[in-house]
Amino acid sequence: MLAALPLWIGLYLLLHPAADWLAFRVFGLAPGSRLGEAVAFFAYDAPKVLMLLAAVVLGVSFVQTFLSAERTRDLLAKRTGAWSNLLASLLGIATPFCSCSAVPLFIGFVRVGVPLGATFSFLVSAPMVNEVALFLLWGLFGWRIALLYTATGLAVAFVSGWILGKLRMERHLEPWVMEIPFEASKASDASLGFAQRLDLALQATKDIVGKVWPYILAGIAVGAFLHGYVPAELMARVMGKSAWWSVPLAVLIGVPLYSNAAGIIPIVQVLLAKGAALGTALAFMMAVTGLSLPETVILRKVLKPRLLAVFLGTVAAGIVLVGFLFNLVM
């Protein structure tokens, strides 16, 4: 792996000239043309995002061999009050789950006595502010936007979970959730050696990248179209600071979509480059990753309509407030 690192860096540095060569020399497209710029954007961003994703997932998956789902569950079950919401929000960063795959863990947390508010904090944080989103944002936009997104996402997860916990709506869980038999896992990762942990990390990288690459390419394709064909003036007018309705509209558009952070970040990259306001772009990304329609359908099997509506409304309101706040101050 150490020997492969210089090769990875060399290939990464060659991506931009290789993309221009492919679009403008091989395909013969004119530089500055809409189609040429769209093809060059896709040829550059597709391998770049996939290379960053593979490197990040490999490193994080290795670290995660020291933190099992059972340990996460135990840590949360021992905390109460606001501390449980804070810990659940932070642990969500370390779990590479999309909004749908986080639901089974949500059920498991409820079953072993983790406070309901903390489970909601985890349910919001895990897909919205995971380590993949953090490092991809860092690589594409710099550390300021990456930390900004992380801080605001954690705030939404913490506050929404804390509010839902204070409402004490446990009775609005579907009865079957508490009827599932639970047996604590006796498996331990302490005995694993370096080679075994590396094998697990490589397998996790293969599984995760293998599942998400179609979403990534689809997101980059949309981004390439926006980059080549959508005028910057139009994007600035629709999603700029001057349009007060852009934030709630971005949230409404984002909710029906389903993507993980890796798939939506290339679209956000183009939106910002075209003149979209930062708060509006962040609100759109949070809505896509944290409030997807498939997640809502799955949660309906777990939550009664009233609790589901309160959850969606609380998180959506938090996302809208974050969008307005950053459009106001930045």
C-alpha positions in Angstrom: 0.0 0.0 0.0 2.9 2.4 0.7 4.3 1.6 -2.7 0.9 2.3 -4.3 0.5 5.7 -2.6 2.9 7.6 -5.0 1.1 6.0 -7.9 -2.2 7.2 -6.6 -0.9 10.7 -6.1 0.7 10.8 -9.6 -2.6 9.6 -11.2 -4.6 12.2 -9.2 -2.3 15.0 -10.4 -2.7 13.9 -14.1 -6.5 13.9 -14.0 -7.0 17.4 -15.2 -4.7 17.4 -18.2 -5.9 13.9 -19.1 -9.6 15.1 -19.0 -8.8 18.1 -21.3 -6.9 15.8 -23.7 -9.8 13.4 -23.8 -12.4 16.0 -24.4 -10.6 18.4 -26.7 -8.1 16.1 -28.5 -9.6 12.6 -28.7 -13.3 13.7 -29.0 -12.3 16.9 -30.9 -14.7 19.1 -29.0 -14.1 22.9 -29.0 -12.8 24.4 -25.7 -15.3 26.7 -24.3 -18.2 25.0 -26.0 -21.1 23.8 -23.8 -20.7 20.2 -24.8 -16.9 20.3 -24.6 -16.9 21.9 -21.1 -19.5 19.3 -19.9 -17.5 16.4 -21.2 -14.3 17.7 -19.7 -16.0 18.3 -16.4 -17.3 14.7 -16.3 -14.0 13.2 -17.4 -12.2 15.1 -14.6 -14.6 14.8 -11.8 -15.7 11.1 -12.2 -12.2 9.6 -11.5 -11.3 12.3 -9.0 -14.3 11.7 -6.8 -14.0 7.9 -7.1 -10.3 8.0 -6.2 -11.0 10.3 -3.2 -13.9 8.1 -2.1 -11.9 4.9 -2.2 -9.0 6.4 -0.3 -11.3 7.9 2.4 -13.4 4.8 2.8 -10.3 2.6 3.1 -8.8 4.7 5.9 -12.0 5.2 7.8 -13.0 1.5 7.4 -9.7 0.5 9.0 -10.4 2.8 11.9 -13.9 1.4 12.2 -12.6 -2.1 12.8 -12.0 -0.8 16.4 -15.6 0.4 16.8 -18.4 -2.2 16.3 -22.1 -1.5 16.2 -22.5 -3.2 19.5 -20.0 -0.9 21.1 -21.7 2.1 19.6 -25.0 0.8 21.0 -23.5 0.3 24.5 -22.0 3.8 24.6 -25.3 5.4 23.8 -27.3 3.2 26.2 -25.1 4.5 29.1 -25.8 8.2 28.4 -28.8 10.3 29.2 -30.0 13.8 28.5 -28.3 16.2 26.2 -25.0 14.2 26.5 -26.6 11.2 24.8 -27.8 13.5 21.9 -24.3 14.9 21.5 -22.6 11.5 21.6 -25.1 10.0 19.2 -24.5 12.9 16.8 -20.7 12.5 17.0 -20.9 8.7 16.6 -23.0 9.3 13.4 -19.9 10.8 11.8 -18.0 7.5 12.2 -20.7 5.4 10.5 -20.8 5.3 6.7 -24.6 4.7 6.4 -27.0 6.2 4.0 -30.4 7.3 5.4 -32.0 3.9 4.6 -29.3 1.6 6.1 -29.2 3.7 9.3 -32.9 2.7 10.1 -32.0 -0.9 11.2 -29.5 0.5 13.7 -32.2 3.0 14.8 -34.4 0.0 15.7 -31.6 -1.8 17.5 -30.8 1.3 19.6 -34.5 1.7 20.6 -34.7 -2.0 21.6 -31.7 -1.9 24.0 -32.9 1.2 25.8 -31.0 4.0 24.0 -33.1 7.2 24.6 -35.4 8.0 21.7 -34.0 11.5 21.3 -30.5 10.1 20.9 -31.6 7.6 18.3 -33.0 10.4 16.3 -29.8 12.4 16.6 -27.9 9.4 15.3 -30.5 8.8 12.5 -30.0 12.4 11.2 -26.2 12.6 11.7 -25.2 9.2 10.2 -26.3 9.9 6.6 -25.9 13.7 6.7 -22.5 14.2 8.3 -20.5 11.0 7.8 -16.8 10.9 7.3 -17.1 10.4 3.5 -18.9 13.7 3.2 -16.4 15.4 5.4 -13.3 14.3 3.5 -14.8 14.8 0.1 -15.9 18.3 0.9 -12.5 19.0 2.3 -10.8 17.7 -0.9 -13.2 19.6 -3.2 -13.9 22.8 -1.4 -11.3 23.2 1.3 -11.4 22.8 5.1 -13.6 25.8 5.9 -16.7 24.6 4.0 -16.0 21.0 5.2 -16.0 22.1 8.8 -18.9 24.5 8.3 -21.0 21.7 6.9 -20.0 19.3 9.7 -20.7 21.8 12.4 -24.1 22.8 11.0 -25.1 19.2 10.3 -24.2 18.2 13.9 -26.2 21.1 15.2 -29.3 20.0 13.3 -28.9 16.4 14.5 -28.3 17.4 18.1 -31.1 20.0 18.3 -33.7 17.9 16.5 -32.9 14.8 18.6 -33.0 16.9 21.8 -36.4 18.3 20.9 -37.9 14.9 20.0 -36.5 13.5 23.2 -38.2 16.2 25.3 -41.5 15.5 23.6 -41.4 12.0 25.0 -43.2 10.4 22.1 -42.1 6.7 22.7 -45.8 5.7 22.6 -45.8 6.7 18.9 -43.4 3.9 18.0 -45.1 1.0 16.2 -45.7 -1.8 18.8 -43.8 -4.5 16.8 -40.5 -2.6 17.3 -40.4 -3.4 21.0 -41.4 -7.0 20.4 -38.3 -7.9 18.4 -36.1 -10.3 20.5 -32.6 -8.9 21.2 -29.5 -10.8 22.0 -26.3 -9.0 22.8 -23.4 -9.9 20.5 -20.5 -11.6 22.1 -18.2 -11.0 19.2 -15.1 -9.0 19.8 -12.7 -7.2 17.5 -9.9 -6.9 20.0 -8.1 -10.0 18.8 -7.9 -8.9 15.2 -4.4 -8.3 13.8 -3.3 -5.6 11.4 -3.6 -7.8 8.3 -7.1 -8.9 9.3 -8.2 -5.3 9.9 -6.7 -4.3 6.6 -8.5 -7.2 4.8 -11.8 -6.0 6.5 -11.1 -2.4 5.4 -10.4 -3.5 1.8 -13.6 -5.5 1.7 -15.6 -2.7 3.1 -14.1 -0.3 0.6 -15.1 -2.7 -2.2 -18.6 -3.1 -0.9 -19.2 0.6 -0.3 -17.7 1.9 -3.5 -19.4 -0.9 -5.4 -22.8 0.2 -4.1 -22.4 3.9 -4.5 -20.5 4.4 -7.7 -23.7 4.5 -9.9 -25.1 7.3 -7.7 -21.7 9.2 -7.9 -21.6 9.0 -11.7 -25.2 10.0 -11.9 -24.5 13.0 -9.7 -21.4 14.0 -11.7 -23.4 13.7 -14.9 -26.0 16.1 -13.6 -23.2 18.4 -12.4 -21.6 18.2 -15.9 -24.9 19.2 -17.5 -25.3 22.1 -15.1 -21.7 23.1 -15.7 -22.0 23.1 -19.5 -25.5 24.2 -20.2 -27.0 26.2 -17.3 -26.1 29.9 -17.4 -24.5 31.3 -14.2 -26.9 34.2 -14.2 -30.0 31.9 -14.1 -28.5 29.8 -11.2 -27.6 33.0 -9.3 -31.1 34.3 -9.8 -32.9 31.0 -8.7 -30.5 29.9 -5.8 -28.8 33.2 -5.0 -29.0 35.2 -1.8 -31.5 37.6 -3.3 -34.2 34.9 -3.7 -35.5 34.5 -0.1 -37.6 31.5 -1.2 -34.5 29.6 -2.5 -33.8 27.8 0.8 -37.2 26.2 1.4 -37.4 25.5 -2.3 -34.0 23.7 -2.2 -35.2 21.6 0.7 -38.5 20.7 -1.0 -36.6 19.7 -4.2 -34.0 17.7 -2.2 -36.4 15.6 -0.1 -37.8 13.4 -2.9 -34.3 12.7 -4.2 -32.2 9.8 -2.9 -28.5 9.9 -2.8 -25.6 9.6 -0.4 -23.2 12.5 0.3 -20.7 11.2 -2.3 -23.3 11.4 -5.1 -24.7 14.8 -4.3 -21.4 16.7 -3.6 -20.5 17.0 -7.3 -23.9 18.7 -7.9 -23.3 21.1 -5.0 -19.9 21.8 -6.4 -21.4 23.1 -9.7 -24.2 24.9 -7.9 -21.7 27.0 -5.9 -19.5 27.6 -9.0 -22.6 28.8 -10.9 -23.5 31.4 -8.2 -25.8 29.5 -5.8 -25.7 30.9 -2.3 -23.7 28.7 0.2 -26.7 28.4 2.6 -29.0 27.3 -0.2 -26.5 24.7 -1.4 -25.9 23.3 2.1 -29.7 23.1 2.7 -30.1 21.2 -0.5 -27.4 18.8 0.3 -28.7 18.2 3.9 -32.2 17.6 2.6 -31.0 15.0 0.0 -28.9 13.1 2.5 -30.9 13.5 5.7 -34.5 13.5 4.6 -34.8 11.2 1.6 -38.2 9.8 0.5 -37.1 6.1 0.7 -36.0 6.7 4.3 -39.4 8.2 5.1 -41.2 5.1 3.6 -39.0 2.8 5.7 -39.5 4.9 8.9 -43.3 4.8 8.4 -43.0 1.0 9.3 -41.3 2.0 12.6 -43.0 5.3 13.5 -46.6 6.2 13.8 -47.7 9.0 11.5 -47.6 11.7 14.2 -44.1 10.9 15.3 -42.9 10.6 11.7 -44.4 14.1 10.9 -42.8 15.6 14.0 -39.4 14.1 13.0 -39.6 15.3 9.4 -40.9 18.7 10.4 -38.2 19.3 13.1 -35.3 18.3 10.8 -36.6 20.2 7.8 -37.1 23.3 10.0 -33.5 23.0 11.2 -32.1 22.6 7.7 -34.1 25.7 6.5 -32.8 27.8 9.5 -29.2 26.7 8.7 -29.7 27.8 5.1 -31.1 31.2 6.0 -28.4 31.7 8.6 -25.5 31.2 6.3 -27.1 33.1 3.5 -27.4 36.0 5.9 -23.9 36.0 7.4 -21.8 34.8 4.5 
